[in-house]
Amino acid sequence: MAFEDRLVEYPNRYTMTDSAGNTSTVYLDADPGEVTQEGTILNADNLNTEIETIAQGATGATSDANGDAHLNNLQCGSVTAPSKGNRGKTVTVTVAFPQAFSATPVVVASPKTGRPDAVRASVYGVSATGCTICLYRSTAVGDSNTKVVWIAML
């Protein structure tokens, strides 16, 4: 989850209701007196940066621009296997790990499909820097590319 700034048309406008139920619109202006210390501005950029720093310090977790996670000796992600037009055939897709492992990891891959009985994935050629995912899509299912999620760990 990422923090997002709240965007409104009138950030300082409020509706005031008196005890009789009458309402009026009021605008509030900050009047803090003498500011002795500015403090940290609470906005999405500052909060997201701080949360990421805390998570990385506590767990070693990072993520890349694709949203793929990296946690010490564990990485995960997804690829799209070119299965469109290849029903009844095995296709392959290469995975390059975002960060090289210190040894050969164990890799598990799973196709994201509504027909798990007719689509299967396997992994071979695993090294510290990547692997190859094989995908078979039977002739009994639709003709489209298939997203495959993977996780690699030491």
C-alpha positions as CSV (number, residue, x, y, z in Angstrom):
1,M,0.0,0.0,0.0
2,A,1.3,3.4,-0.8
3,F,0.2,6.6,0.8
4,E,-1.5,9.2,-1.5
5,D,-2.2,12.9,-0.8
6,R,-5.8,13.8,-0.3
7,L,-6.8,16.3,-3.0
8,V,-9.9,18.5,-2.4
9,E,-11.5,21.6,-3.9
10,Y,-11.7,23.5,-0.6
11,P,-9.2,22.2,1.9
12,N,-10.1,24.8,4.7
13,R,-13.9,24.8,4.3
14,Y,-16.1,23.3,6.9
15,T,-19.8,23.2,7.6
16,M,-20.9,24.3,11.0
17,T,-24.2,23.2,12.5
18,D,-25.7,25.0,15.5
19,S,-27.9,23.3,18.1
20,A,-31.1,24.3,16.2
21,G,-29.8,22.5,13.1
22,N,-29.0,25.6,11.1
23,T,-25.8,25.2,9.0
24,S,-23.3,27.7,7.6
25,T,-20.1,27.3,5.7
26,V,-16.9,28.5,7.4
27,Y,-13.3,28.8,6.3
28,L,-10.6,28.1,8.9
29,D,-7.2,29.7,8.7
30,A,-4.2,28.3,10.7
31,D,-3.1,30.7,13.5
32,P,-0.4,28.7,15.3
33,G,1.4,31.6,16.9
34,E,5.2,31.6,17.0
35,V,6.6,28.5,15.2
36,T,9.6,27.3,17.2
37,Q,10.2,24.2,15.0
38,E,8.7,23.5,11.6
39,G,8.6,19.7,12.0
40,T,8.0,17.1,9.3
41,I,5.4,17.8,6.6
42,L,2.9,15.0,6.5
43,N,2.4,14.1,2.8
44,A,2.5,11.0,0.6
45,D,6.1,11.4,-0.5
46,N,7.4,11.7,3.1
47,L,5.3,8.9,4.5
48,N,6.1,6.5,1.6
49,T,9.8,7.2,1.9
50,E,9.7,6.7,5.7
51,I,7.8,3.4,5.5
52,E,10.1,2.1,2.8
53,T,13.1,3.0,5.0
54,I,11.7,1.3,8.1
55,A,10.7,-1.8,6.1
56,Q,14.1,-2.1,4.5
57,G,15.9,-1.6,7.8
58,A,13.8,-4.2,9.6
59,T,13.7,-6.9,7.0
60,G,16.1,-6.1,4.2
61,A,13.1,-5.8,1.9
62,T,13.2,-3.8,-1.3
63,S,11.1,-3.6,-4.5
64,D,11.9,-2.6,-8.0
65,A,10.0,-0.4,-10.5
66,N,7.9,-3.4,-11.5
67,G,6.7,-4.0,-8.0
68,D,8.7,-7.2,-7.7
69,A,9.8,-7.9,-4.1
70,H,13.2,-8.7,-2.8
71,L,13.7,-9.9,0.8
72,N,17.1,-11.0,1.7
73,N,17.2,-14.5,0.2
74,L,13.8,-14.3,-1.4
75,Q,12.7,-12.7,-4.6
76,C,9.4,-12.9,-6.6
77,G,7.9,-11.5,-9.7
78,S,5.8,-12.4,-12.8
79,V,6.4,-12.9,-16.5
80,T,4.1,-13.3,-19.5
81,A,4.5,-16.6,-21.3
82,P,3.9,-16.3,-25.1
83,S,1.2,-19.0,-25.2
84,K,-1.1,-17.2,-27.7
85,G,-1.3,-19.2,-30.9
86,N,0.6,-22.1,-29.2
87,R,-2.2,-24.2,-27.7
88,G,-1.1,-27.8,-27.3
89,K,2.6,-26.7,-27.3
90,T,5.2,-25.9,-24.7
91,V,6.6,-22.4,-24.7
92,T,9.4,-20.9,-22.6
93,V,10.2,-17.6,-21.1
94,T,13.4,-16.5,-19.4
95,V,13.5,-14.9,-15.9
96,A,16.4,-12.8,-14.9
97,F,16.4,-12.3,-11.1
98,P,16.6,-8.6,-10.2
99,Q,19.4,-9.3,-7.9
100,A,21.8,-12.3,-8.2
101,F,21.6,-14.9,-5.4
102,S,24.8,-16.0,-3.6
103,A,23.9,-19.6,-4.6
104,T,21.4,-21.5,-6.7
105,P,17.9,-20.8,-5.3
106,V,14.8,-23.0,-5.3
107,V,12.2,-21.6,-7.8
108,V,8.5,-22.3,-7.9
109,A,6.3,-21.0,-10.8
110,S,2.5,-21.0,-11.1
111,P,0.4,-19.9,-14.0
112,K,-2.4,-17.4,-13.3
113,T,-5.4,-19.1,-15.0
114,G,-9.0,-19.9,-14.6
115,R,-8.3,-23.5,-15.9
116,P,-5.6,-25.0,-13.7
117,D,-6.5,-28.4,-15.0
118,A,-5.4,-27.4,-18.5
119,V,-2.4,-25.1,-18.0
120,R,0.8,-26.0,-16.2
121,A,4.2,-24.4,-15.6
122,S,7.6,-25.9,-14.7
123,V,11.1,-24.5,-14.1
124,Y,14.5,-25.6,-15.4
125,G,18.0,-24.2,-15.9
126,V,18.0,-22.5,-12.5
127,S,21.1,-20.5,-11.7
128,A,22.0,-17.7,-9.2
129,T,21.0,-15.1,-11.8
130,G,17.8,-16.6,-13.4
131,C,15.9,-19.5,-14.8
132,T,13.6,-20.6,-17.6
133,I,9.9,-21.2,-17.1
134,C,8.1,-23.7,-19.4
135,L,4.4,-23.3,-19.9
136,Y,2.0,-25.8,-21.5
137,R,-1.5,-24.7,-22.4
138,S,-3.8,-27.5,-23.6
139,T,-5.9,-27.3,-26.7
140,A,-9.0,-27.3,-24.4
141,V,-8.6,-23.7,-23.2
142,G,-8.7,-20.3,-24.8
143,D,-5.9,-18.9,-26.9
144,S,-4.1,-16.1,-25.0
145,N,-0.8,-15.3,-23.4
146,T,-0.5,-16.5,-19.8
147,K,0.9,-14.6,-16.8
148,V,3.1,-16.8,-14.7
149,V,4.1,-15.8,-11.1
150,W,7.4,-17.1,-9.6
151,I,9.2,-17.1,-6.3
152,A,12.9,-17.9,-5.8
153,M,14.5,-18.5,-2.4
154,L,17.7,-19.8,-0.8
